[in-house]
């Protein structure tokens, strides 16, 4: 009996570290975030019953939006936080996920709400830039455009985001410099008569009493304005803050595709990524290899890669998916036309 008891004791002693390790795997969290292939969305399609890129209004006569087909998919990177040791090991061993220090994704000097607010702001700027880049490509004229209205503020309820300011107190303004020159001649309490154009509405006139701001001696109008191409119709992006600013290029391409005849993709499954400026310059993004894998698994045969991401993209090629290098919106459109014609686009 003594030998049996010793064997049982030995077995129990041997099980202690195994059980302890099991507890560690399931309970202890690690300071890492996993990155992997995320959802991909067709910018020419719908999400939850709404057009991802929704264009409403008319440009002169006839229908504004032309029929489209195929895919222009934006791609994303998935993030998983709060991982246990066991989850982290399983994700790493899958070969599909990358573990990165949490501080790189969530800076310790910022709260989650601050990070979310910054991400939402970046996403909104990306949508605006995508619209401006597309309209500039389509040769819509530049106007002094309202990008934001301070609420509460002197212009709240009088001007809106997207309005084009054409005149101040009867003086036409063609650009931001002319507008600011007139504004700097005012003082708090002055009244300005603003001539403006509003999307999907007739031109309007409004009188605004200027407020004051400690940052300046002249009157405070309470709007953020910039020189931007302006169109009389509205463009809305119905996709939650997913993908961050890296959706910009694909949003712009969807706008161009919907406002021109024919299909940019020639009916093919095109996916891609890239930030975009209002002038149409395509910028690099993070997680390119994860996005390529997501695109390939979704069925893409062409993937648009920002030029600065080409080296990394070539390190993880996906069989049967062409990697097309783009530096500007114009280059992206030209590359898709070249592919449709059976030619050779610039490749990574």
N, C-alpha and C positions, 0 to 999 in steps of 0.2 A: 504493500500500500504506500509505503514511503516513497518508492520510485515513481508511482503514479502521481502522487502529490507534487513531487519535484518537477515532473514533466508538465503538469498543469500550471504550476507557478512559473516555469520557464516560458511556457506559451503566453501566459498573461503578461509577463514582463516584456516579451517580444511584441505583443499587440499594443502596448502603451504608446510607443512612438508612432505607430501606424495610425492609431486613433487620433493622437494629438495632431499628426500631419493632416489628417482628414478634416479636423476642426479648423486648422489654419487655412486650408484650401477654401472652406465654405464660409468662414467668418471674417477673416482678415482682409481688409481692402488694401489696394495698392495705389500709389500715386501716379498712375498711368491712365491714359485715355486710348482706346483703340480706334483706329481709323480704317475704313474699308469702303467697298462700293456702296453707294447710296442710291436712292430712288432716281429715276430719270423720267422727265416729262416732255411730251411733245408740245412745243410752243405753238404749233398750228392747231392743236386740239383743245379739249375741254378738261377741266378738273372740277369735280363736284357740280356739274351742270353749268359751269361758266367758261366762256372762252378764256384761255390763258392770256392771249393778247386780244383785247376787245377794242375794236375801232368803231366809233359811232359818229355819224354825221355825213355830210356830203361835201364834195369838192367840185363845185360847179354843178353840172348836170350828170344824171346817170348814177349808177351804183358806185360807191366808193371802194368797197372791199371786193376783191376778185376771188374766185374759188381757188382753193389750194388742195393739194393731196400729198401723200407721203409723210415723211417725218423730218422735223428739224428739232431734235431733242436736246434739251439742256441736261447736264449731268451733275451729280452731287456726290459728296463724301459723307458717309455715315459716321457718327461719333457715339461712342458708348463710354459713359463715365460711371464712377462708383463701382468699379470692378473688384470682385473678390480675387484672391490669388488664384483660385481654381479657374474662374472665368477667364482671367488674363492669360493663363497658361493654355487653356483650350483654344482661345481665339488666336494666339500666336502660333500654335501648332497647326491650325487650319491652313496656314499659308495664304489666307485671303485678307488677313487683318495685320495692321502695323501698330505696334505699341509705342507711344511717345510720352515723354514726361508731361504730367498734367499742367505744370506751370507754363508750358509752351502754348497750350490751348486756352487755359484760363489763368491769366496773369494774377498772381497772389495779391497785388496791390489794388485790384479792382473787385468790386462786389459783382455778384451774378446779375443784378439789375442794371448795373453800369455797363457790363458787357453786352447784355441783351439790348439796351438802349443804343449803344454804339453800333451793334450789328443791324438793328432796324434802320438806323440813320444811313448806314452804308448801303443797305438794300434799296432804300428810297432814292438815294443819289444815283445808284446803278440804273434804276428804272428811268429816271429823268435823262441820264446820259444816253441810254439806249434809244429813247425817243428822239433826242436831239440828233444823234448820229444818223439815225434812219432818215429823218426829215432833211438833214443836210445832204445826205447821199442823193435824195430825191429832188434836190434843188429848191426846196421851199425857202422863201426869203427870210432874212434875219430881222427880228424885232426886239424891242426892249420888253423882256418877258418876266412876269411875276413868278418867282419860284416858291416864295413863302410869304405868308401874311401873319404878322404878330397879332395874337388874340389873347387878351384884350390889347387894342391899339387903335390908332387913328383910322386905319384903313379896314379894320375888321367889319364885315358886313357890306363893304362897298367895293373892294377889289377881291379877286379870287386867284388862287394858284392857276397859272396857265393864261391869265389875261395878258394881252399885248398893249403896252402903253404907247399911244401914238402922239399925244400932245399934252403940254402943260400950260394952262392959262392962254390957250390959243396958239402957242408956239410949237410947231412940230418937233418931235424928237426921233431921230433915226437910229440912234445907238446909245449905249450906256453913258458914254462920255458927255454927250449933249444933255441927257437927262440929269446926270449928277451936277453938271454945271449950272443948270437952272435951279436945282434943289438947294445948292450951296448959297444961293442968293436970298434964301428965305429966312424967316425967324419963327420961333414957336408962336402959335396963335394965328399965323397967316392961313388964309384959305386958298387951296389950289383946286382949279377945275381941271380934271383929268379926262382926256378923251382916250377910250380904250376899246379894244375888240375882245369879245368873249367867244370861246368855242361853242359851236352849236347855238349861237344867239346873235341877234343884230348888234351892231356897234352901240356903245353906250357912253354917257357922260356922267361923272359924279363929282361932287364937291367935298373936299376933305379938309378938315381943320387940323393943322399940323400940331403935334405934341412936342415935348422936349425930351432930350436925352443927354445925360451927363457926359457922354462921349463926344458930343459935337455942339457947336455954337448955333448951327442952323436948325431949321425945323425938322421934326422927326415924322416921316411918313409911315413907318412901320411895315415896310415890305422889303423882301430880298429880291433883287432883280439881276438879270444878266442878259447879255446879247445871245440869242438863241434862235434857230430857225423856227418859224411859227406856222401852224396850219389851222384852218377853221374847224377842224374836227377833233374829237377827244380820243386819246389812246390810254387805255387802262390795262394794267397787268394784274390778273386775278390769280396770283400765286403767293402763298404766304412766304415769309422770310425763310426761304430754303435755298441753299446754294450760295447765299451771299452775293457779293458783287460779281462773282464769276459767271453769272447767268447773262451778263450784259450783251455779249456778242450774239447769242442765240435769240435773245429778245429782239435785237435790232434786225436780224435776218428775217424773223417772223413778220415784223412790221413791213419791211421791204417787200417780202413775198406777197403779203396780203394787199399791198397798194400797187402792185404791178401785175401785168398779165403773164400767164405761164407759171410754171413751177420752178423755183430755184433748184429744187432737189431732183428734178426730172423723175419724180415718183419714187426715188430711192430713199432708203433709211439713212439719213444723215444725222449725226450727233456731234457735239462739240462743247467747248468751254472757252472762257476768256473774259476778262473784264473789258470794258470799253469806255473811252472818253467821249464827251460830246462832239469832239472833232473826228471820231471814228477810229482812234488808235486802239489796237487790241493789246491788252496787257497780260502778263503771266499770272498763274493761279497756283494753288497748292493741291496736292493729291491727284496729279494728272493720271498716274497709273491706276488708281482706284476708279477714276471716272471712265477710263478706257475699258476696264474690265466690265463695268456696269453697262456701258454702251454695247459692247460685244455681246453680252448675255441677253440684251434687249433686242438684238437683231441688226445693229448698225453695220453698214458696209463702208461708210466713210466717216472719219472723225476729224474735226477741225481743231488743230493744235496751235495755241499761241506760239509764235516763233521762239520766244525765250524758254519755252518748255520742251522744245524738240529733243534736246539731248536726253532728258529724263524719259521722254515718251519712247524714244528708240530703245531704251533699256528693257522695255517690257512689251514687245510687239504682240499684237493679237492677230492670229491667222485669219486671213480673209477680210481684214479691215484696213483700208488705206488711211495713212496719217498724212493729212494735208496741212501744210504750214501757212499760217496767216499772220499778217502784221497790222492790217487795217480792214475795216468793213468792206471797202472797195475791193481789196484783194480777195476777201472771202467770197463776195458775190461773183467776181471774175473766175475764181477757181471752180465754183459750182457750175457756172456756164461752160467752162472748159470741159469739165467732166461730162456734162450733158451732151456736148458735141463730140465726145469720144477722144478728147485730147489729153495731154499730160499736165496736171496742175503742179504747182510747187509742192514738194514733199519734204517731210522731216528727214 
